[in-house]
Amino acid sequence: MPRDIRVPIPDQATDLRLYFDEMVENDAFGTALDFSVAEFDELARLVDLQLTGAEATAGGVAVYYSVYWEAFHACDDKTVGGDHARIARGKVDGSDWVFTRAELPVGRTPADDF
């Protein structure tokens, strides 16, 4: 699997937030984003992701997004949650922006608990 995600640079009149939002909806950019939420709560699950903005410079682009998570704690009969802002950065390479693929979280197995 290629390590980098290449995104064609659109013309200057393009609304970058909408451009990347459409790419995420079409599964063309999601692998550049970090979806992990386990660092907030071991029972956390991702409930939403929203792109909040994007800015381009001569050297690259920054895509701003937030992950929304929640976790249900049955013993306390409580649901907790929150959101966290993140940034994905891409560098210019010819007529593309190049993003590094986000690392997948390390999974746990039942054996890890013993």
N, CA, C and O atoms as CSV, one atom per row, in Angstrom:
chain,resi,resn,atom,element,x,y,z
A,1,MET,N,N,0.847,-1.179,0.000
A,1,MET,CA,C,0.000,0.000,0.000
A,1,MET,C,C,0.887,1.234,0.000
A,1,MET,O,O,1.800,1.329,0.820
A,2,PRO,N,N,0.640,2.190,-0.904
A,2,PRO,CA,C,1.466,3.398,-0.941
A,2,PRO,C,C,1.399,4.151,0.384
A,2,PRO,O,O,0.356,4.207,1.036
A,3,ARG,N,N,2.504,4.711,0.754
A,3,ARG,CA,C,2.615,5.418,2.027
A,3,ARG,C,C,2.008,6.827,1.949
A,3,ARG,O,O,1.534,7.352,2.957
A,4,ASP,N,N,2.022,7.434,0.764
A,4,ASP,CA,C,1.560,8.814,0.618
A,4,ASP,C,C,0.222,8.888,-0.101
A,4,ASP,O,O,-0.124,8.025,-0.907
A,5,ILE,N,N,-0.515,9.938,0.212
A,5,ILE,CA,C,-1.772,10.224,-0.473
A,5,ILE,C,C,-1.533,11.472,-1.309
A,5,ILE,O,O,-1.135,12.511,-0.783
A,6,ARG,N,N,-1.772,11.369,-2.600
A,6,ARG,CA,C,-1.586,12.492,-3.518
A,6,ARG,C,C,-2.949,13.101,-3.832
A,6,ARG,O,O,-3.887,12.403,-4.216
A,7,VAL,N,N,-3.033,14.407,-3.662
A,7,VAL,CA,C,-4.271,15.139,-3.909
A,7,VAL,C,C,-3.978,16.216,-4.949
A,7,VAL,O,O,-3.106,17.056,-4.731
A,8,PRO,N,N,-4.687,16.207,-6.070
A,8,PRO,CA,C,-4.469,17.255,-7.078
A,8,PRO,C,C,-4.760,18.642,-6.511
A,8,PRO,O,O,-5.760,18.845,-5.823
A,9,ILE,N,N,-3.879,19.589,-6.805
A,9,ILE,CA,C,-4.088,20.961,-6.357
A,9,ILE,C,C,-5.164,21.593,-7.251
A,9,ILE,O,O,-5.004,21.639,-8.471
A,10,PRO,N,N,-6.260,22.080,-6.650
A,10,PRO,CA,C,-7.326,22.703,-7.460
A,10,PRO,C,C,-6.946,24.126,-7.849
A,10,PRO,O,O,-5.934,24.655,-7.389
A,11,ASP,N,N,-7.758,24.735,-8.695
A,11,ASP,CA,C,-7.490,26.134,-9.055
A,11,ASP,C,C,-7.747,27.029,-7.844
A,11,ASP,O,O,-8.393,26.618,-6.881
A,12,GLN,N,N,-7.239,28.240,-7.906
A,12,GLN,CA,C,-7.281,29.142,-6.753
A,12,GLN,C,C,-8.676,29.567,-6.340
A,12,GLN,O,O,-8.872,29.971,-5.194
A,13,ALA,N,N,-9.640,29.492,-7.222
A,13,ALA,CA,C,-11.007,29.923,-6.906
A,13,ALA,C,C,-11.771,28.876,-6.091
A,13,ALA,O,O,-12.869,29.151,-5.607
A,14,THR,N,N,-11.206,27.694,-5.938
A,14,THR,CA,C,-11.889,26.599,-5.249
A,14,THR,C,C,-11.934,26.825,-3.743
A,14,THR,O,O,-10.932,27.218,-3.145
A,15,ASP,N,N,-13.081,26.582,-3.127
A,15,ASP,CA,C,-13.220,26.606,-1.673
A,15,ASP,C,C,-12.572,25.324,-1.143
A,15,ASP,O,O,-13.107,24.231,-1.326
A,16,LEU,N,N,-11.421,25.465,-0.486
A,16,LEU,CA,C,-10.645,24.287,-0.080
A,16,LEU,C,C,-11.358,23.415,0.942
A,16,LEU,O,O,-11.241,22.191,0.892
A,17,ARG,N,N,-12.097,24.021,1.871
A,17,ARG,CA,C,-12.807,23.205,2.844
A,17,ARG,C,C,-13.816,22.304,2.146
A,17,ARG,O,O,-13.907,21.115,2.452
A,18,LEU,N,N,-14.566,22.863,1.218
A,18,LEU,CA,C,-15.538,22.058,0.474
A,18,LEU,C,C,-14.844,21.019,-0.409
A,18,LEU,O,O,-15.343,19.904,-0.565
A,19,TYR,N,N,-13.700,21.380,-0.985
A,19,TYR,CA,C,-12.926,20.464,-1.822
A,19,TYR,C,C,-12.514,19.222,-1.024
A,19,TYR,O,O,-12.703,18.094,-1.478
A,20,PHE,N,N,-11.948,19.441,0.171
A,20,PHE,CA,C,-11.509,18.306,0.988
A,20,PHE,C,C,-12.697,17.570,1.603
A,20,PHE,O,O,-12.652,16.351,1.767
A,21,ASP,N,N,-13.757,18.301,1.943
A,21,ASP,CA,C,-14.956,17.660,2.485
A,21,ASP,C,C,-15.522,16.659,1.479
A,21,ASP,O,O,-15.900,15.547,1.848
A,22,GLU,N,N,-15.576,17.055,0.217
A,22,GLU,CA,C,-16.067,16.161,-0.832
A,22,GLU,C,C,-15.129,14.959,-1.004
A,22,GLU,O,O,-15.583,13.841,-1.249
A,23,MET,N,N,-13.837,15.196,-0.875
A,23,MET,CA,C,-12.884,14.088,-1.003
A,23,MET,C,C,-13.056,13.078,0.133
A,23,MET,O,O,-12.958,11.871,-0.090
A,24,VAL,N,N,-13.311,13.564,1.344
A,24,VAL,CA,C,-13.534,12.658,2.476
A,24,VAL,C,C,-14.807,11.848,2.251
A,24,VAL,O,O,-14.824,10.641,2.490
A,25,GLU,N,N,-15.870,12.503,1.793
A,25,GLU,CA,C,-17.133,11.803,1.538
A,25,GLU,C,C,-16.983,10.731,0.468
A,25,GLU,O,O,-17.690,9.725,0.498
A,26,ASN,N,N,-16.075,10.933,-0.473
A,26,ASN,CA,C,-15.860,9.969,-1.557
A,26,ASN,C,C,-14.712,8.997,-1.253
A,26,ASN,O,O,-14.238,8.303,-2.152
A,27,ASP,N,N,-14.266,8.945,-0.001
A,27,ASP,CA,C,-13.183,8.054,0.439
A,27,ASP,C,C,-11.879,8.258,-0.326
A,27,ASP,O,O,-11.115,7.308,-0.500
A,28,ALA,N,N,-11.614,9.469,-0.779
A,28,ALA,CA,C,-10.392,9.738,-1.516
A,28,ALA,C,C,-9.310,10.380,-0.650
A,28,ALA,O,O,-8.175,10.535,-1.101
A,29,PHE,N,N,-9.640,10.751,0.579
A,29,PHE,CA,C,-8.698,11.486,1.413
A,29,PHE,C,C,-8.682,10.999,2.857
A,29,PHE,O,O,-7.786,11.368,3.616
A,30,GLY,N,N,-9.641,10.191,3.248
A,30,GLY,CA,C,-9.787,9.778,4.641
A,30,GLY,C,C,-8.569,9.126,5.253
A,30,GLY,O,O,-8.350,9.248,6.458
A,31,THR,N,N,-7.759,8.428,4.450
A,31,THR,CA,C,-6.591,7.750,5.022
A,31,THR,C,C,-5.506,8.722,5.463
A,31,THR,O,O,-4.556,8.317,6.132
A,32,ALA,N,N,-5.626,9.991,5.103
A,32,ALA,CA,C,-4.670,10.993,5.573
A,32,ALA,C,C,-5.080,11.559,6.933
A,32,ALA,O,O,-4.306,12.279,7.564
A,33,LEU,N,N,-6.293,11.236,7.385
A,33,LEU,CA,C,-6.811,11.771,8.641
A,33,LEU,C,C,-6.656,10.751,9.765
A,33,LEU,O,O,-6.709,9.542,9.539
A,34,ASP,N,N,-6.466,11.257,10.965
A,34,ASP,CA,C,-6.323,10.420,12.156
A,34,ASP,C,C,-7.695,10.281,12.816
A,34,ASP,O,O,-8.222,11.241,13.378
A,35,PHE,N,N,-8.267,9.077,12.743
A,35,PHE,CA,C,-9.595,8.810,13.299
A,35,PHE,C,C,-9.541,8.254,14.725
A,35,PHE,O,O,-10.590,8.027,15.328
A,36,SER,N,N,-8.366,8.033,15.269
A,36,SER,CA,C,-8.261,7.381,16.573
A,36,SER,C,C,-8.802,8.285,17.683
A,36,SER,O,O,-8.580,9.496,17.678
A,37,VAL,N,N,-9.511,7.678,18.629
A,37,VAL,CA,C,-10.043,8.409,19.783
A,37,VAL,C,C,-9.763,7.667,21.090
A,37,VAL,O,O,-10.191,8.114,22.154
A,38,ALA,N,N,-9.062,6.555,21.024
A,38,ALA,CA,C,-8.796,5.744,22.211
A,38,ALA,C,C,-7.959,6.482,23.252
A,38,ALA,O,O,-7.979,6.115,24.426
A,39,GLU,N,N,-7.224,7.518,22.839
A,39,GLU,CA,C,-6.411,8.252,23.812
A,39,GLU,C,C,-7.266,9.064,24.780
A,39,GLU,O,O,-6.764,9.506,25.813
A,40,PHE,N,N,-8.540,9.268,24.470
A,40,PHE,CA,C,-9.427,10.040,25.342
A,40,PHE,C,C,-10.137,9.164,26.361
A,40,PHE,O,O,-10.406,9.604,27.478
A,41,ASP,N,N,-10.441,7.935,25.988
A,41,ASP,CA,C,-11.134,6.990,26.859
A,41,ASP,C,C,-10.989,5.619,26.218
A,41,ASP,O,O,-11.160,5.481,25.007
A,42,GLU,N,N,-10.678,4.609,27.010
A,42,GLU,CA,C,-10.463,3.277,26.421
A,42,GLU,C,C,-11.727,2.699,25.783
A,42,GLU,O,O,-11.642,1.772,24.978
A,43,LEU,N,N,-12.896,3.237,26.135
A,43,LEU,CA,C,-14.147,2.774,25.551
A,43,LEU,C,C,-14.663,3.717,24.454
A,43,LEU,O,O,-15.755,3.520,23.921
A,44,ALA,N,N,-13.883,4.723,24.131
A,44,ALA,CA,C,-14.336,5.743,23.174
A,44,ALA,C,C,-14.532,5.169,21.780
A,44,ALA,O,O,-13.824,4.267,21.333
A,45,ARG,N,N,-15.530,5.741,21.120
A,45,ARG,CA,C,-15.759,5.419,19.709
A,45,ARG,C,C,-16.002,6.723,18.967
A,45,ARG,O,O,-16.575,7.668,19.511
A,46,LEU,N,N,-15.564,6.760,17.733
A,46,LEU,CA,C,-15.740,7.939,16.892
A,46,LEU,C,C,-17.207,8.064,16.501
A,46,LEU,O,O,-17.798,7.105,16.006
A,47,VAL,N,N,-17.795,9.226,16.717
A,47,VAL,CA,C,-19.192,9.434,16.327
A,47,VAL,C,C,-19.331,10.420,15.167
A,47,VAL,O,O,-20.353,10.425,14.481
A,48,ASP,N,N,-18.319,11.251,14.943
A,48,ASP,CA,C,-18.402,12.187,13.831
A,48,ASP,C,C,-17.030,12.769,13.553
A,48,ASP,O,O,-16.149,12.783,14.413
A,49,LEU,N,N,-16.875,13.245,12.336
A,49,LEU,CA,C,-15.678,13.953,11.920
A,49,LEU,C,C,-16.146,15.109,11.053
A,49,LEU,O,O,-16.944,14.922,10.134
A,50,GLN,N,N,-15.647,16.311,11.347
A,50,GLN,CA,C,-16.047,17.479,10.565
A,50,GLN,C,C,-14.818,18.254,10.149
A,50,GLN,O,O,-13.957,18.573,10.969
A,51,LEU,N,N,-14.747,18.552,8.871
A,51,LEU,CA,C,-13.698,19.431,8.373
A,51,LEU,C,C,-14.095,20.853,8.710
A,51,LEU,O,O,-15.218,21.274,8.431
A,52,THR,N,N,-13.175,21.595,9.312
A,52,THR,CA,C,-13.501,22.941,9.761
A,52,THR,C,C,-12.826,24.022,8.927
A,52,THR,O,O,-13.208,25.189,9.004
A,53,GLY,N,N,-11.829,23.649,8.133
A,53,GLY,CA,C,-11.169,24.641,7.302
A,53,GLY,C,C,-9.977,24.067,6.579
A,53,GLY,O,O,-9.559,22.941,6.849
A,54,ALA,N,N,-9.427,24.839,5.661
A,54,ALA,CA,C,-8.218,24.460,4.933
A,54,ALA,C,C,-7.547,25.731,4.445
A,54,ALA,O,O,-8.207,26.665,3.989
A,55,GLU,N,N,-6.223,25.753,4.549
A,55,GLU,CA,C,-5.443,26.907,4.106
A,55,GLU,C,C,-4.283,26.426,3.256
A,55,GLU,O,O,-3.580,25.487,3.631
A,56,ALA,N,N,-4.082,27.065,2.115
A,56,ALA,CA,C,-2.979,26.722,1.232
A,56,ALA,C,C,-1.933,27.833,1.244
A,56,ALA,O,O,-2.263,29.015,1.331
A,57,THR,N,N,-0.673,27.434,1.154
A,57,THR,CA,C,0.438,28.369,0.988
A,57,THR,C,C,1.242,27.896,-0.217
A,57,THR,O,O,0.891,26.899,-0.847
A,58,ALA,N,N,2.306,28.599,-0.535
A,58,ALA,CA,C,3.143,28.201,-1.663
A,58,ALA,C,C,3.801,26.840,-1.415
A,58,ALA,O,O,4.099,26.109,-2.360
A,59,GLY,N,N,4.023,26.509,-0.154
A,59,GLY,CA,C,4.720,25.260,0.162
A,59,GLY,C,C,3.830,24.080,0.493
A,59,GLY,O,O,4.308,22.947,0.533
A,60,GLY,N,N,2.534,24.316,0.735
A,60,GLY,CA,C,1.675,23.199,1.108
A,60,GLY,C,C,0.285,23.624,1.504
A,60,GLY,O,O,-0.180,24.715,1.172
A,61,VAL,N,N,-0.368,22.727,2.229
A,61,VAL,CA,C,-1.746,22.960,2.639
A,61,VAL,C,C,-1.948,22.391,4.037
A,61,VAL,O,O,-1.321,21.399,4.408
A,62,ALA,N,N,-2.823,23.021,4.805
A,62,ALA,CA,C,-3.222,22.520,6.121
A,62,ALA,C,C,-4.729,22.310,6.093
A,62,ALA,O,O,-5.483,23.215,5.737
A,63,VAL,N,N,-5.163,21.111,6.470
A,63,VAL,CA,C,-6.587,20.780,6.527
A,63,VAL,C,C,-6.951,20.625,7.998
A,63,VAL,O,O,-6.397,19.772,8.692
A,64,TYR,N,N,-7.877,21.445,8.473
A,64,TYR,CA,C,-8.281,21.442,9.872
A,64,TYR,C,C,-9.567,20.624,10.019
A,64,TYR,O,O,-10.504,20.768,9.234
A,65,TYR,N,N,-9.589,19.766,11.038
A,65,TYR,CA,C,-10.775,18.950,11.261
A,65,TYR,C,C,-10.915,18.628,12.739
A,65,TYR,O,O,-9.962,18.752,13.509
A,66,SER,N,N,-12.105,18.217,13.123
A,66,SER,CA,C,-12.381,17.819,14.504
A,66,SER,C,C,-12.965,16.422,14.517
A,66,SER,O,O,-13.779,16.068,13.664
A,67,VAL,N,N,-12.539,15.621,15.504
A,67,VAL,CA,C,-13.144,14.316,15.726
A,67,VAL,C,C,-14.026,14.432,16.961
A,67,VAL,O,O,-13.651,15.063,17.949
A,68,TYR,N,N,-15.200,13.817,16.892
A,68,TYR,CA,C,-16.147,13.806,17.996
A,68,TYR,C,C,-16.286,12.366,18.460
A,68,TYR,O,O,-16.446,11.453,17.649
A,69,TRP,N,N,-16.222,12.168,19.776
A,69,TRP,CA,C,-16.240,10.810,20.310
A,69,TRP,C,C,-17.178,10.726,21.499
A,69,TRP,O,O,-17.554,11.733,22.098
A,70,GLU,N,N,-17.546,9.483,21.823
A,70,GLU,CA,C,-18.302,9.230,23.050
A,70,GLU,C,C,-17.958,7.839,23.561
A,70,GLU,O,O,-17.509,6.968,22.816
A,71,ALA,N,N,-18.182,7.662,24.847
A,71,ALA,CA,C,-17.939,6.369,25.495
A,71,ALA,C,C,-19.028,6.151,26.533
A,71,ALA,O,O,-19.338,7.049,27.315
A,72,PHE,N,N,-19.604,4.959,26.538
A,72,PHE,CA,C,-20.633,4.611,27.517
A,72,PHE,C,C,-19.991,3.793,28.628
A,72,PHE,O,O,-19.351,2.775,28.366
A,73,HIS,N,N,-20.161,4.237,29.867
A,73,HIS,CA,C,-19.653,3.526,31.032
A,73,HIS,C,C,-20.854,2.931,31.768
A,73,HIS,O,O,-21.546,3.628,32.508
A,74,ALA,N,N,-21.090,1.644,31.557
A,74,ALA,CA,C,-22.278,0.980,32.074
A,74,ALA,C,C,-22.324,0.980,33.601
A,74,ALA,O,O,-23.399,1.131,34.181
A,75,CYS,N,N,-21.188,0.815,34.253
A,75,CYS,CA,C,-21.182,0.770,35.720
A,75,CYS,C,C,-21.717,2.060,36.336
A,75,CYS,O,O,-22.374,2.031,37.376
A,76,ASP,N,N,-21.439,3.177,35.699
A,76,ASP,CA,C,-21.912,4.472,36.183
A,76,ASP,C,C,-23.171,4.934,35.464
A,76,ASP,O,O,-23.753,5.963,35.806
A,77,ASP,N,N,-23.582,4.164,34.465
A,77,ASP,CA,C,-24.722,4.523,33.622
A,77,ASP,C,C,-24.554,5.937,33.066
A,77,ASP,O,O,-25.480,6.748,33.097
A,78,LYS,N,N,-23.318,6.222,32.543
A,78,LYS,CA,C,-23.015,7.540,31.999
A,78,LYS,C,C,-22.413,7.400,30.609
A,78,LYS,O,O,-21.686,6.454,30.305
A,79,THR,N,N,-22.740,8.364,29.796
A,79,THR,CA,C,-22.077,8.503,28.507
A,79,THR,C,C,-21.257,9.785,28.566
A,79,THR,O,O,-21.777,10.860,28.865
A,80,VAL,N,N,-19.976,9.651,28.277
A,80,VAL,CA,C,-19.094,10.812,28.241
A,80,VAL,C,C,-18.636,11.007,26.801
A,80,VAL,O,O,-18.672,10.076,25.997
A,81,GLY,N,N,-18.214,12.199,26.489
A,81,GLY,CA,C,-17.765,12.453,25.125
A,81,GLY,C,C,-17.038,13.767,25.026
A,81,GLY,O,O,-16.898,14.508,25.998
A,82,GLY,N,N,-16.584,14.031,23.831
A,82,GLY,CA,C,-15.878,15.274,23.604
A,82,GLY,C,C,-15.483,15.408,22.150
A,82,GLY,O,O,-15.874,14.612,21.296
A,83,ASP,N,N,-14.703,16.429,21.900
A,83,ASP,CA,C,-14.188,16.632,20.550
A,83,ASP,C,C,-12.734,17.062,20.653
A,83,ASP,O,O,-12.281,17.535,21.695
A,84,HIS,N,N,-12.020,16.892,19.565
A,84,HIS,CA,C,-10.606,17.218,19.540
A,84,HIS,C,C,-10.257,17.741,18.149
A,84,HIS,O,O,-10.570,17.108,17.140
A,85,ALA,N,N,-9.608,18.896,18.108
A,85,ALA,CA,C,-9.202,19.498,16.835
A,85,ALA,C,C,-7.878,18.898,16.377
A,85,ALA,O,O,-6.981,18.647,17.182
A,86,ARG,N,N,-7.774,18.674,15.065
A,86,ARG,CA,C,-6.564,18.096,14.478
A,86,ARG,C,C,-6.241,18.804,13.165
A,86,ARG,O,O,-7.067,19.523,12.603
A,87,ILE,N,N,-5.010,18.577,12.692
A,87,ILE,CA,C,-4.556,19.164,11.429
A,87,ILE,C,C,-3.852,18.089,10.616
A,87,ILE,O,O,-3.031,17.340,11.145
A,88,ALA,N,N,-4.173,18.014,9.324
A,88,ALA,CA,C,-3.431,17.178,8.375
A,88,ALA,C,C,-2.694,18.142,7.451
A,88,ALA,O,O,-3.296,19.065,6.902
A,89,ARG,N,N,-1.392,17.928,7.280
A,89,ARG,CA,C,-0.587,18.833,6.462
A,89,ARG,C,C,-0.060,18.112,5.225
A,89,ARG,O,O,0.386,16.967,5.293
A,90,GLY,N,N,-0.123,18.805,4.108
A,90,GLY,CA,C,0.395,18.268,2.852
A,90,GLY,C,C,1.432,19.207,2.264
A,90,GLY,O,O,1.359,20.422,2.445
A,91,LYS,N,N,2.407,18.627,1.551
A,91,LYS,CA,C,3.460,19.403,0.894
A,91,LYS,C,C,3.227,19.413,-0.607
A,91,LYS,O,O,2.683,18.464,-1.172
A,92,VAL,N,N,3.645,20.495,-1.241
A,92,VAL,CA,C,3.523,20.595,-2.696
A,92,VAL,C,C,4.550,19.680,-3.355
A,92,VAL,O,O,5.724,19.661,-2.982
A,93,ASP,N,N,4.080,18.926,-4.338
A,93,ASP,CA,C,4.960,18.098,-5.160
A,93,ASP,C,C,4.417,18.152,-6.588
A,93,ASP,O,O,3.522,17.388,-6.950
A,94,GLY,N,N,4.961,19.052,-7.384
A,94,GLY,CA,C,4.460,19.239,-8.746
A,94,GLY,C,C,3.068,19.836,-8.726
A,94,GLY,O,O,2.864,20.922,-8.184
A,95,SER,N,N,2.105,19.133,-9.314
A,95,SER,CA,C,0.726,19.622,-9.351
A,95,SER,C,C,-0.151,18.963,-8.285
A,95,SER,O,O,-1.378,19.020,-8.366
A,96,ASP,N,N,0.484,18.335,-7.282
A,96,ASP,CA,C,-0.238,17.646,-6.205
A,96,ASP,C,C,0.211,18.139,-4.844
A,96,ASP,O,O,1.308,18.673,-4.679
A,97,TRP,N,N,-0.676,17.943,-3.867
A,97,TRP,CA,C,-0.287,18.015,-2.469
A,97,TRP,C,C,-0.081,16.581,-2.022
A,97,TRP,O,O,-0.868,15.702,-2.372
A,98,VAL,N,N,0.967,16.336,-1.254
A,98,VAL,CA,C,1.268,14.982,-0.798
A,98,VAL,C,C,1.123,14.943,0.721
A,98,VAL,O,O,1.768,15.701,1.446
A,99,PHE,N,N,0.251,14.031,1.185
A,99,PHE,CA,C,0.005,13.823,2.610
A,99,PHE,C,C,0.550,12.457,3.004
A,99,PHE,O,O,0.516,11.519,2.208
A,100,THR,N,N,1.049,12.345,4.221
A,100,THR,CA,C,1.477,11.054,4.738
A,100,THR,C,C,0.257,10.322,5.268
A,100,THR,O,O,-0.578,10.909,5.956
A,101,ARG,N,N,0.158,9.059,4.952
A,101,ARG,CA,C,-0.961,8.234,5.424
A,101,ARG,C,C,-0.944,8.184,6.949
A,101,ARG,O,O,0.106,7.974,7.556
A,102,ALA,N,N,-2.114,8.379,7.570
A,102,ALA,CA,C,-2.229,8.338,9.032
A,102,ALA,C,C,-1.949,6.919,9.529
A,102,ALA,O,O,-2.329,5.939,8.888
A,103,GLU,N,N,-1.289,6.827,10.661
A,103,GLU,CA,C,-1.009,5.525,11.258
A,103,GLU,C,C,-2.288,4.928,11.821
A,103,GLU,O,O,-3.065,5.623,12.477
A,104,LEU,N,N,-2.506,3.656,11.571
A,104,LEU,CA,C,-3.657,2.970,12.157
A,104,LEU,C,C,-3.369,2.673,13.618
A,104,LEU,O,O,-2.237,2.334,13.965
A,105,PRO,N,N,-4.369,2.794,14.482
A,105,PRO,CA,C,-4.131,2.487,15.895
A,105,PRO,C,C,-3.826,1.007,16.066
A,105,PRO,O,O,-4.336,0.158,15.335
A,106,VAL,N,N,-2.987,0.723,17.043
A,106,VAL,CA,C,-2.632,-0.657,17.333
A,106,VAL,C,C,-3.821,-1.317,18.022
A,106,VAL,O,O,-4.329,-0.813,19.024
A,107,GLY,N,N,-4.255,-2.436,17.480
A,107,GLY,CA,C,-5.407,-3.143,18.056
A,107,GLY,C,C,-5.028,-3.963,19.269
A,107,GLY,O,O,-3.865,-4.322,19.454
A,108,ARG,N,N,-5.995,-4.249,20.076
A,108,ARG,CA,C,-5.793,-5.094,21.256
A,108,ARG,C,C,-6.521,-6.410,21.034
A,108,ARG,O,O,-7.510,-6.486,20.305
A,109,THR,N,N,-6.005,-7.436,21.682
A,109,THR,CA,C,-6.641,-8.736,21.643
A,109,THR,C,C,-6.988,-9.141,23.065
A,109,THR,O,O,-6.460,-8.548,24.006
A,110,PRO,N,N,-7.858,-10.130,23.261
A,110,PRO,CA,C,-8.154,-10.586,24.621
A,110,PRO,C,C,-6.908,-11.054,25.370
A,110,PRO,O,O,-6.840,-10.939,26.594
A,111,ALA,N,N,-5.937,-11.572,24.651
A,111,ALA,CA,C,-4.702,-12.030,25.299
A,111,ALA,C,C,-3.946,-10.884,25.963
A,111,ALA,O,O,-3.209,-11.103,26.924
A,112,ASP,N,N,-4.123,-9.657,25.455
A,112,ASP,CA,C,-3.446,-8.496,26.052
A,112,ASP,C,C,-3.928,-8.239,27.468
A,112,ASP,O,O,-3.201,-7.633,28.256
A,113,ASP,N,N,-5.129,-8.680,27.818
A,113,ASP,CA,C,-5.682,-8.434,29.133
A,113,ASP,C,C,-5.228,-9.457,30.179
A,113,ASP,O,O,-5.478,-9.292,31.373
A,114,PHE,N,N,-4.572,-10.490,29.722
A,114,PHE,CA,C,-4.154,-11.549,30.675
A,114,PHE,C,C,-2.707,-11.474,31.027
A,114,PHE,O,O,-2.219,-12.289,31.809
